[in-house]
Amino acid sequence: MTVETIDDIRRRFFPVRLPGAGSGVGRCVDEATFREAVGEIYASVFPDRDAYPYRPKSQELVTEYRTLHQERILMEDGDGKVMGWLKGRMADPDTFYLGTSGMLPEYRAQRVAALCYVKLLEYLRAVGYERVTSEHHPSNRTAMIFQLKHGFSIEGMSLDERWGPMVKMVRFFDEDRQAEFDRRFGFEQYPKAA
């Protein structure tokens, strides 16, 4: 019996063909390719932010961190122009953390990110993760509503000197995890959306 690796599973889901935008693709890339591509468009996506405001002091810790499972997805139009990105990493053996995403303003209405996002969730479930988390500034309603529409729940809030207040969101792949979350937080009294 052959054991399927993460690379094998990834090939079943990516690259993904994107609608509109000249029939673009969402493809997985290495860290160097990701940093270069995102660095070129970051200021256009987030004009008021520094792309990499905090630099780790220890190269040894950076090397250790890179051994964790990470995914870097670039969304490109039919001409190969980068429209946006998704990036995340393993937080623990059950949890994948979606750390950053962005889309150029002129492509947001085309909803190409949604297709790539759904494909990423399907892939992460196939890999074996039980939950996916993310964090957003409380004023980033667009991102939080997007995630709520894709089955995420608000799990909590944190305060961080680097990012400020952050709303933590979680998506469970297993019904028993969602049921336990609802039981522990007493959400049974609220009707579920159809």
Contacts in CASP RR format, 6 or more apart in sequence:
PFRMAT RR
TARGET T0000
AUTHOR 0000-0000-0000
METHOD contacts of the structure
MODEL  1
MTVETIDDIRRRFFPVRLPGAGSGVGRCVDEATFREAVGEIYASVFPDRD
AYPYRPKSQELVTEYRTLHQERILMEDGDGKVMGWLKGRMADPDTFYLGT
SGMLPEYRAQRVAALCYVKLLEYLRAVGYERVTSEHHPSNRTAMIFQLKH
GFSIEGMSLDERWGPMVKMVRFFDEDRQAEFDRRFGFEQYPKAA
6 69 0 8 1.000
6 127 0 8 1.000
9 123 0 8 1.000
9 126 0 8 1.000
9 127 0 8 1.000
10 28 0 8 1.000
10 71 0 8 1.000
10 123 0 8 1.000
12 123 0 8 1.000
12 126 0 8 1.000
13 119 0 8 1.000
13 120 0 8 1.000
13 122 0 8 1.000
13 123 0 8 1.000
13 126 0 8 1.000
14 26 0 8 1.000
14 27 0 8 1.000
14 28 0 8 1.000
14 73 0 8 1.000
14 119 0 8 1.000
14 123 0 8 1.000
15 25 0 8 1.000
15 26 0 8 1.000
15 27 0 8 1.000
15 28 0 8 1.000
16 25 0 8 1.000
16 26 0 8 1.000
16 27 0 8 1.000
16 115 0 8 1.000
16 116 0 8 1.000
16 119 0 8 1.000
17 23 0 8 1.000
17 24 0 8 1.000
17 25 0 8 1.000
18 24 0 8 1.000
18 25 0 8 1.000
18 26 0 8 1.000
18 75 0 8 1.000
18 112 0 8 1.000
18 115 0 8 1.000
18 116 0 8 1.000
19 110 0 8 1.000
19 111 0 8 1.000
19 112 0 8 1.000
19 115 0 8 1.000
20 110 0 8 1.000
20 112 0 8 1.000
21 77 0 8 1.000
21 78 0 8 1.000
21 83 0 8 1.000
21 107 0 8 1.000
21 110 0 8 1.000
21 112 0 8 1.000
22 77 0 8 1.000
22 78 0 8 1.000
22 79 0 8 1.000
23 78 0 8 1.000
24 75 0 8 1.000
24 76 0 8 1.000
24 77 0 8 1.000
24 78 0 8 1.000
24 80 0 8 1.000
24 112 0 8 1.000
25 75 0 8 1.000
25 76 0 8 1.000
25 78 0 8 1.000
26 73 0 8 1.000
26 74 0 8 1.000
26 75 0 8 1.000
26 76 0 8 1.000
26 116 0 8 1.000
27 73 0 8 1.000
27 74 0 8 1.000
27 76 0 8 1.000
28 71 0 8 1.000
28 72 0 8 1.000
28 73 0 8 1.000
29 37 0 8 1.000
29 72 0 8 1.000
29 73 0 8 1.000
29 74 0 8 1.000
30 72 0 8 1.000
31 66 0 8 1.000
31 70 0 8 1.000
31 72 0 8 1.000
33 72 0 8 1.000
33 74 0 8 1.000
34 72 0 8 1.000
34 74 0 8 1.000
34 85 0 8 1.000
34 87 0 8 1.000
37 74 0 8 1.000
37 82 0 8 1.000
37 85 0 8 1.000
38 51 0 8 1.000
38 74 0 8 1.000
38 82 0 8 1.000
38 84 0 8 1.000
38 85 0 8 1.000
38 87 0 8 1.000
39 51 0 8 1.000
40 82 0 8 1.000
41 82 0 8 1.000
41 84 0 8 1.000
41 104 0 8 1.000
42 49 0 8 1.000
42 51 0 8 1.000
43 51 0 8 1.000
44 104 0 8 1.000
44 105 0 8 1.000
45 84 0 8 1.000
45 102 0 8 1.000
45 103 0 8 1.000
45 104 0 8 1.000
45 105 0 8 1.000
46 102 0 8 1.000
53 162 0 8 1.000
54 162 0 8 1.000
56 62 0 8 1.000
65 89 0 8 1.000
68 89 0 8 1.000
68 90 0 8 1.000
69 89 0 8 1.000
69 90 0 8 1.000
69 96 0 8 1.000
69 127 0 8 1.000
70 87 0 8 1.000
70 88 0 8 1.000
70 89 0 8 1.000
70 90 0 8 1.000
71 86 0 8 1.000
71 87 0 8 1.000
71 88 0 8 1.000
71 89 0 8 1.000
71 96 0 8 1.000
71 120 0 8 1.000
71 123 0 8 1.000
71 124 0 8 1.000
72 85 0 8 1.000
72 86 0 8 1.000
72 87 0 8 1.000
72 88 0 8 1.000
73 85 0 8 1.000
73 86 0 8 1.000
73 87 0 8 1.000
73 116 0 8 1.000
73 120 0 8 1.000
74 82 0 8 1.000
74 84 0 8 1.000
74 85 0 8 1.000
75 82 0 8 1.000
75 83 0 8 1.000
75 84 0 8 1.000
75 85 0 8 1.000
75 86 0 8 1.000
75 103 0 8 1.000
75 107 0 8 1.000
75 112 0 8 1.000
75 113 0 8 1.000
75 116 0 8 1.000
76 82 0 8 1.000
76 83 0 8 1.000
77 83 0 8 1.000
77 107 0 8 1.000
82 104 0 8 1.000
83 103 0 8 1.000
83 104 0 8 1.000
83 107 0 8 1.000
83 112 0 8 1.000
84 101 0 8 1.000
84 102 0 8 1.000
84 103 0 8 1.000
84 104 0 8 1.000
84 107 0 8 1.000
84 113 0 8 1.000
85 100 0 8 1.000
85 101 0 8 1.000
85 102 0 8 1.000
86 98 0 8 1.000
86 100 0 8 1.000
86 101 0 8 1.000
86 102 0 8 1.000
86 113 0 8 1.000
86 116 0 8 1.000
86 117 0 8 1.000
86 120 0 8 1.000
87 98 0 8 1.000
87 99 0 8 1.000
87 100 0 8 1.000
87 101 0 8 1.000
88 96 0 8 1.000
88 97 0 8 1.000
88 98 0 8 1.000
88 99 0 8 1.000
88 100 0 8 1.000
89 96 0 8 1.000
89 97 0 8 1.000
89 99 0 8 1.000
90 96 0 8 1.000
90 97 0 8 1.000
91 97 0 8 1.000
91 133 0 8 1.000
94 129 0 8 1.000
94 130 0 8 1.000
94 131 0 8 1.000
95 129 0 8 1.000
95 130 0 8 1.000
95 131 0 8 1.000
95 132 0 8 1.000
95 133 0 8 1.000
96 124 0 8 1.000
96 129 0 8 1.000
96 131 0 8 1.000
96 132 0 8 1.000
96 133 0 8 1.000
97 132 0 8 1.000
97 133 0 8 1.000
97 134 0 8 1.000
98 132 0 8 1.000
98 133 0 8 1.000
98 134 0 8 1.000
99 134 0 8 1.000
99 135 0 8 1.000
101 113 0 8 1.000
101 117 0 8 1.000
101 143 0 8 1.000
102 113 0 8 1.000
103 112 0 8 1.000
103 113 0 8 1.000
107 113 0 8 1.000
114 146 0 8 1.000
117 146 0 8 1.000
117 150 0 8 1.000
118 150 0 8 1.000
121 132 0 8 1.000
121 150 0 8 1.000
121 171 0 8 1.000
124 132 0 8 1.000
124 173 0 8 1.000
125 173 0 8 1.000
128 173 0 8 1.000
129 173 0 8 1.000
130 172 0 8 1.000
130 173 0 8 1.000
130 174 0 8 1.000
130 177 0 8 1.000
131 170 0 8 1.000
131 171 0 8 1.000
131 172 0 8 1.000
131 173 0 8 1.000
131 177 0 8 1.000
132 152 0 8 1.000
132 170 0 8 1.000
132 171 0 8 1.000
132 173 0 8 1.000
133 155 0 8 1.000
133 168 0 8 1.000
133 169 0 8 1.000
133 170 0 8 1.000
133 171 0 8 1.000
134 143 0 8 1.000
134 147 0 8 1.000
134 152 0 8 1.000
134 168 0 8 1.000
134 169 0 8 1.000
135 158 0 8 1.000
135 163 0 8 1.000
135 166 0 8 1.000
135 167 0 8 1.000
135 168 0 8 1.000
135 169 0 8 1.000
136 143 0 8 1.000
136 144 0 8 1.000
136 147 0 8 1.000
136 166 0 8 1.000
136 167 0 8 1.000
136 169 0 8 1.000
137 163 0 8 1.000
137 164 0 8 1.000
137 165 0 8 1.000
137 166 0 8 1.000
137 167 0 8 1.000
138 157 0 8 1.000
138 165 0 8 1.000
138 166 0 8 1.000
138 167 0 8 1.000
144 154 0 8 1.000
144 167 0 8 1.000
144 169 0 8 1.000
147 169 0 8 1.000
147 171 0 8 1.000
148 169 0 8 1.000
150 171 0 8 1.000
151 171 0 8 1.000
152 169 0 8 1.000
152 170 0 8 1.000
152 171 0 8 1.000
153 169 0 8 1.000
153 170 0 8 1.000
153 171 0 8 1.000
153 172 0 8 1.000
153 178 0 8 1.000
153 181 0 8 1.000
154 167 0 8 1.000
154 168 0 8 1.000
154 169 0 8 1.000
155 168 0 8 1.000
155 169 0 8 1.000
155 170 0 8 1.000
155 181 0 8 1.000
156 167 0 8 1.000
156 168 0 8 1.000
157 165 0 8 1.000
157 166 0 8 1.000
157 167 0 8 1.000
157 168 0 8 1.000
158 165 0 8 1.000
158 166 0 8 1.000
158 168 0 8 1.000
159 165 0 8 1.000
159 166 0 8 1.000
160 166 0 8 1.000
170 181 0 8 1.000
172 178 0 8 1.000
172 181 0 8 1.000
181 187 0 8 1.000
182 188 0 8 1.000
END
